[in-house]
C-alpha cells in the first residue's frame, strides 16, 4: 500500500511534469548541447533556458515558456548562427564572460563582460536571463537584446528592435521590424535586402492623425503584468483579458503583424488578446504578396498575380509573381492591361503629376523604360502615378484608382476577375481566423460592432462629401510626415541603412579610400555581397527630415556618367551616403602619377572628357531639379573598369545647405578650379561648373595639376602662379611642346594628332577675363557643329584671354563626338584639316 502511494505521488510530482533543471550557472561551469537535462529554469517554473533545436543538427541557446505546449521561444542568443548538435556549449568563464562555442571551439556569441568580480548566470521569474554579481548588480541581461518578443516588465528603448522570424518553423531573422524611429514614434517596417518601407501606423496619415505623438524627450515603452502597454509616443492599449494572472508576450510575427498573446495554462495554448487597429485589413502589410502580387479579399485576404503573370514559388507568396513575357523599350510594341480598384503602394517615379489626362499619363509611362505601369485616380482629380517598382499591391472596393500594367502589344487585355477560388490564401489570412477565437467574449463583439458602425458612418459621410463636390478634401498631397517617420519611397533599390549595418559593412570604418571637404570615404561590403563606397559626412547642420528629403532627390538622379547613390543612413548625428564602388578610383591618380606604367592615351583622355561633359550636362539641364556640382576636378571624376568616367560628389551643396535664397552662403570648390564669379560676389549658376570643367580639359592636355601646379621639376621655379598663366606664356613664346603632356608624345604613334593639338594651342586671342555671361553652357560641348561653334567666338576687337580660347577650341573638338566634324583635342586623327 505504501509503495503504491509512493508511485502515485511520484507520477503526480510537479518536478516530473515541469523539469526544473538548475537555477544558476556559476563561473567555470557550462551547459552542453548534448545533455538535454542541462538547462536553467526560473524559480516559478514558468521559464527555461538552454539549447533549443532549430534544425536537424542545429541548436540555439534560448529562453522559452516551459508551460506552453510548444515551448514557445521568447529570446535567442545566436538566432542567425546556430551551433552544432555535438560538443557545442555555453560556458561562464572565470573572467565573467559568458561564451557560446561551436563544435570546433570557435566563438559564436558572448556577452563581452570581463570582470574580476564573482558573477553567476541566473534566469529570473520574469524571463530575464541575467549575469549578476554578489551585490545584485546586473552586468548583462537578455532584456536589453530582444529578438521577436517583448515580455512583461521588459523595457523597450530607443535602440530596441523586435525582428520577426522568416517563416514558421524557422528561427532566423525575417523582414518585419518593430522599433522607434528617429521621431520617437513606434512603427513597423518591412525591411527586405533591397527595399524598406513603413506600413504601420498608416503612412498616409500624419503622426497626430494616427493618435501618436513625437513630442517626447525619450523613447520608452513597457508591457506591464496586467496586460497594459504604454509608450512615450502615446501608443497605449490593454489586453482583452486585462488584469493580473495570465502570462503574456508581445510578438512581431512572421506575417508582419504585431500581436499580444495570453497563455491558457490549462491547455498550454496561446490566445490573441490584442491586435493593431484595423486587424481585418491584412492587405496593408507590405511584402505580403511580393513583387507584382496583389492582395485582395475573397472574403479572406488572398494573394493573386495580375493577368499575364505567374507565381515565383508554388507555396511562398512573399516571393511574388513574374511576367510570362519580355518587355521592349519601344513604345510602339507596348500596351497596358487595366486593373480597376487596384493600387501598388509607393515607388512612384519622378513623373508624378496632377490634373492630367489618362492619355498623357499613359504616354509618359510608355516613353520611359523604367516605368512598369501607372495608377490613375478615378475621382476626377487627374492624378498620375508612374511606377518604377510594383510591390504592395492591394485591391479594395473603395480604392479610387485604376492601375495600368505594361504588357507587349497583341496580348489579350484581360481584366482582374472578381472570383479567385483557386488562389492560395496568404499567411496574413490567419489574422481573420485568429480574431474569431473569442466567440463568447462580449467585449470583443462590442468592439467589433462599434468598428463596423464607425466604418459605415464614415463611408456615408464620404459619399455626402463627394456628392456636394468637396473633392478637394481628398486631394492627394505630399505627406510631409512620411519623411519625418523615416519612410522615403525610392525606386531602383534605393534604401535606408542603419548605422549598425554601416559599421558592419565597413568593419567599423576601417579601410579609408578617400578624404574630402565633406567627409571621409570608406570601402564596404553589404550583406548581399555588393562592394560600396561609404561616405561619412561631417558638418551636416540639417535636421533628419530635411536631410532625407534632399537625399531622396539625389538618389533619383541616374546617369551612366554619374556615380549611383545606392542608399543612405541617418541616425542622430550619423549622416552617411552609400555609393556604388568605382574600381579604378579617381582621375587624378592616373593623370598626375609619374609612376603609372600605362599613362592615359589621347583616345582615353578624349572619352573621359566627353563622358564628364555628359554627366555635368545631365545635372544642369536634364534633372527634374537643377543641380550644380560646384567642385568639378579630377578627384571627383571616377573611372570604372573600362575607364568610363563617373562624376562624384554632386548634390553636396544641397545636403550641407550652402544655397540660400540669395545664392551660396560661402565659397565652394577647390583652389585652382574656382570661377572668377566666386571671388567677385556674383550670382553662381551652371557656368561656374563650365569654368572648372575647362580647367580639367587643360589638365588633360598638359598632364599637370591645377591645384598643385609646378611649371617644371625645378621646385625653385616660381615664375608662374597657376596653370593658366603658364600655358599662356608657353603659347606666346611658341613652346607648344611644353604645354602638352610629354607622356602623350611618348605613347602615341600618330604624330599628326600631336600637330593638330599644337595647332589649337597656337590660336591666341588677346584679352581680358571673359565675363560669366559669355561663357557657354556644358551642353554646347557636344551638340553644336564645329564651324558654327567657331563663328560664335567673340570678335578680336575685344580680346579674350588665351585660357578661354583654349577651352572653347578644345570644347569644339568634343562636339565632333556627335557631329563627326572634328574630334576633341584634335583627334584626333578622325578629321582632316
C-alpha positions, -999 to +999 in steps of 0.1 A: +000+000+000+029+023+009+046+015-023+015+022-044+010+056-027+047+064-033+044+056-070+013+077-074+029+107-056+059+104-079+038+103-110+019+134-099+051+152-088+055+187-104+092+181-109+084+154-134+056+174-152+078+205-155+116+198-154+133+224-133+170+219-142+192+242-122+185+278-112+220+292-117+252+287-137+284+295-118+318+305-131+339+277-146+307+256-154+290+251-187+257+239-203+264+212-230+242+208-261+244+170-259+228+168-224+191+176-226+189+178-188+213+207-186+192+239-187+183+267-164+148+273-150+132+302-132+122+296-096+085+298-105+089+272-132+075+294-160+106+299-180+135+277-190+168+285-208+191+261-227+198+247-261+168+247-284+167+227-316+162+248-346+173+223-374+183+187-380+216+192-361+214+229-352+208+245-319+204+280-305+208+290-268+173+303-260+147+312-234+112+296-237+079+293-219+082+260-201+045+256-196+034+262-232+026+232-253+052+240-280+078+255-256+074+290-273+107+307-277+109+343-265+147+350-269+177+336-287+214+343-283+226+331-316+195+333-337+212+336-371+242+315-363+231+282-348+257+258-334+263+221-340+244+194-320+277+179-307+304+194-285+289+229-285+285+245-251+277+277-232+303+284-206+307+311-179+344+318-177+362+328-146+367+363-161+330+368-161+324+364-198+296+342-210+307+325-242+289+302-267+312+280-286+306+257-316+318+221-320+352+233-333+357+256-303+351+288-322+333+317-305+297+321-319+284+346-293+294+362-260+282+388-235+316+406-237+315+411-199+351+410-184+352+415-147+372+405-116+340+402-096+323+369-088+293+365-110+266+339-118+241+334-146+205+333-134+171+330-151+146+353-133+109+347-128+100+374-155+120+355-181+151+378-179+184+360-182+210+379-162+247+380-153+246+392-117+274+400-092+274+394-055+256+426-046+228+421-071+240+444-099+232+432-135+264+432-157+243+419-186+207+410-192+188+394-221+160+421-217+184+446-233+186+424-265+151+413-276+146+391-306+110+389-318+092+391-283+087+416-256+078+402-221+060+420-192+084+443-172+108+444-201+116+480-212+116+487-249+140+516-255+153+537-284+178+511-296+154+481-291+140+462-320+117+433-324+125+413-356+102+387-369+112+351-378+114+345-415+089+316-418+070+294-394+092+266-382+124+285-388+140+310-363+163+331-385+156+368-387+128+379-411+119+411-428+095+428-403+109+452-377+091+469-347+111+498-334+112+535-326+120+558-355+141+589-352+110+610-344+104+589-313+074+571-329+069+533-328+063+518-362+065+485-381+089+484-411+092+459-439+129+457-445+140+434-473+175+431-486+168+457-513+139+478-501+124+492-469+091+508-461+068+516-431+032+504-432+021+508-396+009+532-384-008+543-416+019+562-436-008+580-454-016+600-423+005+623-401+017+613-367-012+630-348-039+616-371-026+582-362-031+590-325+006+593-318+029+620-305+065+627-314+069+655-288+087+635-261+122+636-249+127+599-246+118+566-263+104+541-237+077+515-239+067+488-215+041+460-211+031+456-175+019+425-157-018+435-161-016+435-198-014+472-204+011+485-230+023+522-226+047+541-248+061+577-248+046+581-283+011+576-270+007+541-282-013+527-253-036+496-252-050+469-229-052+432-234-088+419-238-082+398-206-068+428-188-058+420-152-033+400-132-029+363-138-023+354-175+013+351-188+017+373-218+040+381-247+040+408-274+054+392-306+064+406-340+050+377-361+064+363-393+035+377-414+042+413-404+015+416-377+023+427-341+002+406-317-003+403-279-008+368-267-020+353-234-012+318-222-041+294-214-022+273-189-048+245-188-041+237-224-007+253-230-020+272-260-020+309-268-049+333-273-046+366-291-057+394-268-047+424-288-042+434-325-033+467-341-062+490-352-078+476-383-068+440-379-090+428-407-072+449-433-043+425-436-036+436-471-019+467-457+011+446-446+040+452-470+058+424-487+029+400-482+024+391-518+058+400-532+067+418-564+038+423-588+015+404-564-019+418-554-037+413-521-074+411-523-104+399-502-125+369-513-136+373-485-103+364-467-071+381-477-058+364-508-027+369-529-031+368-567-010+376-598-021+401-624-032+386-658-001+375-678+020+369-646+028+337-628+039+328-593+076+326-585+071+299-558+043+274-555+039+278-517+056+311-508+036+342-519+063+366-505+084+357-535+057+374-556+050+370-593+069+373-626+058+382-661+054+355-686+066+378-713+095+401-722+090+438-724+106+461-751+116+497-746+099+507-778+066+523-771+052+510-804+055+475-790+038+481-757+002+482-744-015+481-709-039+459-690-063+477-667-070+467-631-099+486-616-099+495-578-062+484-576-032+502-565+005+495-558+017+515-528+047+537-531+077+536-555+064+565-576+088+577-604+096+613-608+069+619-633+041+622-607+015+648-619-020+661-611-047+674-633-036+655-664-055+632-687-052+595-686-037+596-722-009+620-710-002+597-681-002+567-704+022+583-729+046+594-701+049+558-690+052+544-725+082+566-731+100+556-700+118+522-699+118+524-661+081+527-659+063+493-654+029+508-651+009+537-637-020+544-614-046+569-624-072+584-600-108+578-608-121+606-586-118+634-612-085+648-598-065+636-627-037+622-605-010+602-624+014+579-605+040+562-628+056+533-610+092+520-612+085+491-589+053+472-585+051+460-549+025+460-521-004+457-544-039+457-530-075+457-544-104+471-524-139+482-534-133+518-521-100+523-539-103+553-563-075+541-586-073+524-620-040+506-623-024+501-658+004+475-662+027+473-692+024+443-714+036+436-750+012+447-777-010+420-790-016+401-757-052+398-745-063+427-723-078+406-695-091+424-665-088+412-630-116+388-622-138+391-592-135+354-581-103+338-570-114+304-557-083+287-570-058+310-554-039+301-523-047+321-491-018+342-479-004+339-445-020+370-431-054+354-435-046+339-401-054+374-388-090+369-396-091+333-383-074+341-351-096+370-342-125+346-341-111+326-311-132+346-286-168+339-298-183+344-264-163+375-254-188+404-252-161+430-250-148+419-284-182+418-300-190+452-287-156+464-301-164+449-335-199+463-335-185+498-329-159+493-355-184+483-382-207+511-372-179+536-374-168+523-409-204+526-421-209+561-408-175+572-422-184+557-456-217+575-456-201+608-447-176+603-475-204+598-500-220+631-489-188+650-493-183+636-528-220+644-536-216+681-527-184+684-546-159+686-517-134+668-539-105+689-527-107+674-492-095+641-506-068+655-530-036+636-528-009+657-513+028+652-505+028+638-470+055+656-451+052+631-422+064+603-444+098+619-443+095+626-406+087+590-399+117+578-419+098+564-448+113+576-481+100+555-510+125+553-538+127+531-568+157+512-582+167+497-549+174+529-530+175+520-494+179+535-459+205+516-439+210+515-401+242+527-385+249+492-373+247+480-409+272+506-419+296+496-391+293+460-401+298+467-439+329+488-433+343+467-405+339+496-381+350+522-407+384+505-411+395+509-448+398+546-459+398+551-497+394+588-498+390+621-479+374+654-489+359+686-476+326+669-468+339+638-450+358+605-453+351+577-478+354+540-467+353+508-486+325+485-475+307+453-484+269+450-479+252+419-466+242+409-502+279+410-513+279+443-531+311+464-527+302+500-519+319+533-511+306+546-478+309+584-474+307+595-438+296+632-439+309+657-414+294+691-405+258+684-415+235+710-399+202+699-413+176+680-394+168+644-403+136+653-423+154+679-444+184+656-449+162+627-461+142+649-484+174+662-501+189+627-503+157+614-520+162+639-548+199+630-552+190+593-551+167+596-581+195+610-603+205+582-626+231+586-655+259+563-667+284+591-662+273+599-626+282+578-596+250+560-584+237+566-549+225+532-535+213+543-501+219+564-470+220+563-432+206+590-409+207+582-372+210+611-348+245+627-356+254+600-381+248+610-417+262+586-443+258+581-481+263+547-498+276+548-534+285+523-559+321+513-558+341+525-588+371+502-593+398+524-608+395+553-584+398+590-593+412+605-625+440+624-607+457+591-596+461+581-633+466+616-648+492+630-624+511+600-613+545+596-627+547+560-615+519+548-638+532+522-662+503+529-686+497+566-689+464+577-703+465+580-741+448+606-763+418+584-771+412+577-734+415+613-724+390+622-751+365+596-738+370+609-703+364+645-713+332+636-733+318+614-705+324+640-679+307+667-700+277+644-705+274+638-667+275+676-660+250+683-688+226+659-672+229+676-638+225+711-654+197+705-679+180+671-676+173+666-639+139+673-625+156+696-600+185+717-612+218+706-596+251+724-595+283+704-588+305+734-577+336+713-573+345+698-607+380+685-605+399+652-613+395+640-577+357+640-583+359+621-616+360+584-610+369+557-636+354+523-638+370+491-652+366+504-688+379+539-678+344+552-683+342+585-662+316+589-634+312+623-618+311+620-580+301+643-551+273+661-569+244+675-547+266+682-517+256+718-516+220+707-511+229+684-482+251+710-465+225+738-470+251+761-487+225+776-510+200+801-496+175+824-512+203+848-522+227+821-536+256+803-520+264+811-484+301+805-488+327+798-515+325+763-527+352+745-547+389+739-548+418+763-553+428+763-590+393+754-603+372+783-589+354+805-615+361+843-611+325+850-600+331+832-567+356+859-558+336+888-572+304+880-552+284+874-583+255+851-589+266+815-592+250+792-619+259+764-642+287+784-658+308+780-627+309+743-634+318+750-671+348+770-659+360+742-637+354+717-664+376+739-687+405+736-662+401+698-662+405+700-700+437+719-697+449+693-672+441+665-696+462+683-723+492+692-701+492+664-675+497+690-648+475+696-617+459+730-614+456+727-576+493+717-570+508+734-600+545+733-607+557+746-640+587+723-640+605+697-620+626+726-605+608+734-572+625+769-572+608+780-604+582+805-591+576+824-624+541+812-629+513+814-603+489+789-619+484+765-648+466+791-670+494+817-669+520+790-676+501+778-707+496+814-719+533+821-717+543+788-735+519+795-764+530+831-767+567+820-768+559+792-793+569+765-769+539+742-776+559+711-767+560+724-731+522+728-730+515+692-740+519+663-716+552+647-728+539+612-720+514+617-748+542+621-774+560+591-760+529+568-760+512+580-793+525+569-826+503+592-847+524+624-848+497+642-868+474+641-838+500+660-817+505+685-845+467+692-845+468+697-808+497+722-811+477+740-838+449+745-814+472+759-787+487+783-813+454+800-817+458+830-794+431+856-787+443+886-767+422+899-740+406+905-706+388+880-684+357+866-701+326+877-684+304+849-670+275+859-692+296+850-724+306+816-711+290+787-730+268+760-713+281+725-709+257+710-734+273+730-763+304+708-758+288+680-778+257+694-796+269+724-818+287+717-851+323+728-851+322+755-878+292+772-862+309+770-829+340+789-842+317+815-856+303+821-821+337+832-808+339+870-799+353+894-823+390+901-817+384+939-811+376+930-775+400+902-770+396+874-746+421+855-726+441+827-741+426+804-714+391+808-727+401+804-763+418+771-754+388+759-735+364+768-763+385+754-791+391+722-772+354+721-764+347+725-801+367+694-807+344+675-782+314+684-804+327+661-831+317+633-809+282+638-823+288+658-855+318+638-867+334+670-879+364+674-857+375+653-827+383+665-792+420+675-787+422+674-824+417+637-827+422+633-834+431+619-865+394+613-873+390+646-892+411+660-920+421+697-918 
